[in-house]
Amino acid sequence: MKALQRPRTRLLDSAKASTRAPKARQTRKISTSTSNVTVGIRKEDPGRLWERRCPLTPDAVHELVREGVQVLIQPCERRVWPNEEFVKAGAQLHPTLEPANIVIGIKETPLSELDRLKSPVNGRERTHVMFSHTAKGQLYNMPLLSRFVAGEGQSAQESKLLPRLVDYELLTGEDGKRVVGFGWFAGAAGLVEGLTASALDFLSLGVSSPFLYLPRPYSHPSLDDMRKSLRSVGEIISTRGMPKSTGPFVIAVTGNGNVATGALDLLKELPTCFVKAHDLPALVSDPATDLRKVYVIHVPSSAYLSRKQSNEAFDREDYYANPESYESHFHEKIAPYTTVLINGAGWALGCPRILPSSALPETIKLARNVGRSRFRTIADISCDINGGIEFVDRSCTIDDPFFYCDASGKEVPANRAVQDDVVQIMSIDILPSELPLDASKHFSGALNPYLRSLVKTYQGISPTEEDRVAMDTVDRATIARGGELRPKHAWLGELLTKSASSAPLVVPAPETDRTDLDLAADLGGLDTTTKGKAYYAPSTSVGALPKKRRALLLGSGMVAKPAVDELLSRGDVELVIASNNLTEAQELAQFHDPQTCKAVRLDASDKVMMSQLVSAADIVVSLLPAPLHPPVAELCIEHQKHLVTASYISPAMQSLDSRAKSSDVLLLNEIGLDPGIDHCSAVDLRDRIEREGHKIVSFVSWCGGLPAPEHSDVPLGMKFSWSPRGLLSAALNDARFKQNGKIQTISGQSLLSSYFPSVPLVRGLALEGLANRDSLPYGETYGLGSVDSMWNVFRGTLRYPGFARVLDVFSQIGLLSTSPKDAVILNSTHGGWQSLVASSLARKLGDRRGASDVRGMLRAVVGRENAEETWAVLEDPVSPFDLLTTLLAHKLHYKPDERDMVILSHEIISVPKSSKTKRAVDPLTIQGAKKHTSTLVTYGTPSILGASAMARTVGLPLAIAARKVLDGKVKVRGVKGPGDCGRPLWGGVLEGLEERGIAMKESVRPLATRGDLMKFEDLLGRTDPSFMHGAHGLTFGGMDRGVTSDPSFK
């Protein structure tokens, strides 16, 4: 089931959205028939001033209503969506929700309201779903829990009809990981709150910080707006720098769960430079440190934890088993050098605190010795009162977001901020409420499969396998049912009894919205189920971390970094990066905990070592050249390990399908950018179009990786954040597509002279295009139906104007030749580059030998053994194609301050399914035809630790898909592409990408005129004979689609 899901832009146009719920639906009588199911959406407790979130979006409500579910909603003017949006979606306003079988909200239901909603509906128990804050024995919510548990004097029949309590916090997958929550948004909002608080604190130092220009989270309409605000501040920092008097701005982030991930993700919008603990002293003391950057340290446990007394280095396995034997040195090694501490780590009894109260005086003293801006602000997003940061003894509100405490931990007035012995603390406990729109969209999408499984339980519908998984998840999240506590929560009965008798109890730490902290990651592996018992149950034992999954990444090239960061983002994966370039692999691993990320040298031809690495992994992710994937796949089948790649499915890979199925192995391919995101978005769009009663008759898709416009004034209009080999290879492929009902073909030798000179996709941006391989099989790949009934089926590659013309000249003069007869030999004996080799050696030796004795000179400089090895290389013939690839990679690489751009665009024409279109028909002649567009434009981050747009759009979907496979979300086996794996895969990839700021923007409108087809019609409607030159006799059925050596060949 989906673990992180956010709905994308609506497909419905505004006209349809305003009419999709007719008045009859708005005023119909509420049915109480047992054949119907009613879902009720609560308004949140009026006392929660800032609570504007909603568990379901209007779109989610609309889908439920379409499926026959009645949806009631309590009126609320404070909710992020107005009442009218839900009414338009088909919901009905209802003051009490008493007819509802299932009642859902965000926070706890007020007791007075819960007492009205205890009774069964038509003789069936009612279900309440909420963050009940009872599972850990929270004393203040025992009265709430008592409403779900039978009391004295109640009959067995009455008890069975008491409502069922399902807690969002307990919705977990089989691996124990949370699948519904708000932690990521807590991290995102908490980061910004910490930065704005820091800016106000700087004023007390008499210093103006660029972060004064950063609005607080709640003032942003959406997450995208908040990202834009951060980018604006980042531009100020990049231009003017941070204040000289306060020195480098250092942010320390703790934790490895969703909270830390949210904070780290938002930091990408700033000009950041990631550093390690040992870098901090020199960084803050060096007057030459660049103040135009923000320095970030994502603090691993190994950087500050060590064994007590012996001071032995951190050992993860030992720590899991004996956390009480370790102590924190955070106050010495990290805190004195920070400007802002972002705490996203949870804490459990028996574990060392990050900053105990006893260490606070020394921490402040050390920090002030380093500089007056050090250890000034703590943003405690985890908000564990008296927890990991022990002196944080209360939570804050959005109205009053921070307070100051002195070295004793005592809260002091804000006017004490000017003194040296104080620290500012931001500890807002409902941070996700500051981003109600995006947080609600995410939550609704994540909740959807589990809510639907509940609905089907009431409907008595036979469940699918996916439904059964969701039902099991809901069952695990049930605290009480039928008047009884579930067995794993039976220990709460003692607390209920004591609560009823007013017996004294240990009062737990206040609950916060950080309920989906991945504590197993944040606490170095402590079991979240035992955390509650450590606080409140008789047992105080600490559980061990469930075994981490192991991933093997093959390759360390230009698209690897985002994949590495994503695979390690949740803390439940150990990664081995295997590459023939060990230095490159080590650079990828250096910013991650060495206990969870290791780099090893691997020659892909070393089958023994490759086999050992594959056998030790749970999943293999390959960034190797495509021809090397089938041998890796063979080993994955042998060792029963899943494989994920971004390359096209080649015939050699496809031939392994039956063997993979027999071994219960998934060989997932085509999950990068193109192929990858294009597949996922096309299938997703098709799926929604079909649900609206339409079918697709025209499909046109363009994709390209390009320099950003400001950096495109170079030969070919291209720069490379990946190997140029794939791009040059793609320019030599044959192409076939369907246009205006006719199949068109272009030979590889004519592709560059048959380009499309104008592709008007992005306003103000001139682009040209090339046909991309054989488009026709994608009719089947995307489930569009028979190609015979399609008017257009086309996939193309985008370039800047002039690319095809210049590359065509290169082809004509032989620079794109891969033929052995055209190969160049580099040693001086055969001509080639003799001037380079011979003259360089002659200068080295003082010109003592003649140019003809190159071999002898080589021995004199590097020794006999090295000379023979080098000579063998110089004697190998090299094709002009390979030489040009090397030259382009050297001449046209991106500089550190330059960024790239990726554009992906689908244009789809749909018509009503009732239209009789078994053969291709001009869609302009069909009544009700619509034009759908779906476009992605994203830019790279030009910083030392940033990532190119190409790297992110290839590496992220690859890693997100790998995580879905690891999490057991993908059930199919064999050789598959993303479209074969169902919504959990392709939907999950799209949703994960949107969480990371990579989203398709969609629109739909009626198809009215020929101008609506300009994007494709004017380009391909040419009649010049040269367009078809060389196309005769082409065969596509046996084309090897795996010839490109790079998954991001565009």
HUMO-V248251 format. One line per field, one symbol per residue. phi: phi as a letter, one per 30 degrees, with the letter a starting at -180 (. if undefined). Layout:
# HUMO-V248251
phi=???
This chain:
# HUMO-V248251
phi=.dcabbddedddddddddcdcdeeddcddddcdddcbccccdddeedcecdcdbdbdedddeddddcjddbcbddadcddcdeddddddjdbdbdbiddddbcbaccddeedddddccddchicecccbaddhbdcidedcdeddddccdcdidddddddcddccccedcdbdddiddcblbeeddddddeddddddddddddddibccedddcddeddcdadddddddddddedddddcideddcieccccccjbcddddddddddddcdcbdbcedddededcdddedddbccbbdddeddbcaddidhdddbddddedbdddcbccedccbedcdcbcccccdbbejcdddbdedcdedddddddddldcdhcbccdddhddhcdcdddcacccddbdabcbcddiddbddddedddcbbdbcbdcbedddbddddddddedddeddddddeddddidddddddddddddddddddbaiibddedceddedddddddciddbddddedbdddceddeddcijddddddddddbcedbdcdcdeeddcccccjbddcdedddddecdcicbcbcccadcdedddddddcbeddcbbcbdbdedddddeddddddccaccccdeedddedddedddechbdbbbccdddeddddcedddddchccccbhbccbdkeddddddddeedddddicbccbbbbbaacbdeedbcdbeiibbbcbddeddddddcddbbacbhibdcbbdddcedccdcdbbdcceibdbbbbdchcddddedecidjddeccdbbbbbccbdejdddddddeddcjdcdcdedcdccddddcjhcdddddddddddcihdbdddcddddddddcjddddddddddddddbdeedddeddddddcdddeccbcbbbbbcbbcbbeddddbdbdbeddccdidbccbbbbbbcdcdbdcdbddddddcdddddddddddddidccdbjdbcdddcieeddddddddddecicbdccbbaddcbdddceecdddcdccddddceiddidbcecdddcddcbdcdd
